[in-house]
Amino acid sequence: MRRRPRDAPGAGSASPAGDVVLGRGPRALLVLRGEVDAALVDDALLQRVAAAARGGLDVDVSGVTFLDARGLALLLMALGHLDGQLGRIVGPVPEPVRRVADAVGVRLGG
């Protein structure tokens, strides 16, 4: 099982194939890697991300290799599509993320 790096500030979540690191700061950073799916994204993680997004949130999806509906819900919440907060993509958007977003009509930067 991959785990979040020891030096990463903030809360993290991991599954056998993916992980999430939520860094704290003036503008929080959410890093998604690997398979971002129902095995990784639980209600507690969604609540932590929602709380962090209140001050603005940068989202790095460059390491995502798979995204399912639960992962998309996390991404949309982080970007503010669900609650009006100010989130933004930093870095490139890989094909697996773009494909799912395009399928549901969500336009992503990056």
C-alpha positions in Angstrom: 0.0 0.0 0.0 1.3 3.4 -0.9 1.1 6.0 1.9 1.5 9.7 1.9 5.0 11.0 2.2 6.1 11.6 5.8 7.1 15.2 5.1 3.7 16.1 3.6 1.9 18.5 5.9 -1.8 18.0 6.5 -4.1 15.0 6.2 -3.8 12.2 3.7 -5.7 9.2 2.6 -4.4 6.1 0.8 -5.7 3.0 -0.9 -3.6 0.2 -2.5 -3.5 2.0 -5.8 -3.9 5.7 -5.1 -3.4 8.4 -2.5 -4.4 11.9 -1.6 -2.3 14.5 0.2 -4.0 17.6 1.6 -1.5 20.2 2.5 -2.4 23.1 4.8 -1.3 26.7 4.3 -2.7 30.1 3.2 -4.0 28.3 0.1 -4.3 24.5 0.7 -3.0 22.1 -1.9 -4.8 18.8 -2.7 -2.6 16.3 -4.5 -4.3 13.3 -6.2 -2.2 10.4 -7.5 -2.9 6.9 -8.9 -6.4 5.5 -8.9 -8.8 8.0 -7.3 -11.9 6.0 -6.7 -14.5 4.8 -4.2 -11.8 2.8 -2.4 -9.9 6.0 -1.7 -12.6 8.7 -1.4 -14.7 8.3 1.7 -17.1 10.8 3.4 -14.4 11.8 5.9 -12.0 12.8 3.1 -14.7 14.8 1.4 -15.4 16.7 4.6 -11.6 17.4 5.1 -11.3 18.7 1.6 -14.5 20.8 1.9 -13.1 22.4 5.1 -9.7 23.1 3.5 -11.4 24.6 0.4 -12.9 27.5 2.3 -9.7 29.5 1.9 -9.1 28.5 -1.7 -7.6 25.3 -2.9 -5.1 24.3 -5.5 -5.6 20.8 -7.0 -2.8 18.8 -8.6 -4.2 15.9 -10.7 -1.1 15.3 -12.8 -0.4 11.9 -11.2 -4.0 10.5 -11.6 -4.1 7.3 -13.6 -7.8 6.4 -13.1 -10.9 8.4 -11.9 -14.3 7.1 -11.1 -17.6 8.9 -10.1 -16.5 9.2 -6.5 -13.1 10.6 -7.5 -14.9 13.1 -9.8 -17.1 14.1 -6.9 -14.0 14.9 -4.9 -12.5 16.8 -7.8 -15.6 18.9 -8.5 -16.0 19.7 -4.8 -12.4 20.8 -4.6 -12.8 23.0 -7.6 -16.0 24.6 -6.3 -18.4 23.1 -8.9 -20.5 21.8 -6.0 -20.2 24.4 -3.3 -19.1 27.7 -5.0 -15.6 27.7 -3.4 -12.5 28.9 -5.3 -10.5 25.9 -6.5 -8.1 25.7 -9.4 -6.1 23.0 -11.2 -2.3 23.4 -11.1 -0.2 21.4 -13.5 -1.3 19.3 -16.4 -4.6 17.3 -16.6 -3.9 13.7 -17.6 -6.1 11.9 -20.1 -8.0 9.7 -17.6 -9.2 12.9 -15.7 -10.0 14.8 -18.9 -11.9 11.9 -20.4 -14.2 11.6 -17.3 -14.7 15.4 -17.0 -15.5 15.7 -20.7 -18.0 12.8 -20.5 -20.0 14.8 -17.9 -19.5 18.2 -19.5 -17.0 19.7 -17.0 -14.3 21.8 -18.5 -11.0 21.6 -16.8 -8.0 23.9 -17.2 -4.4 22.7 -17.3 
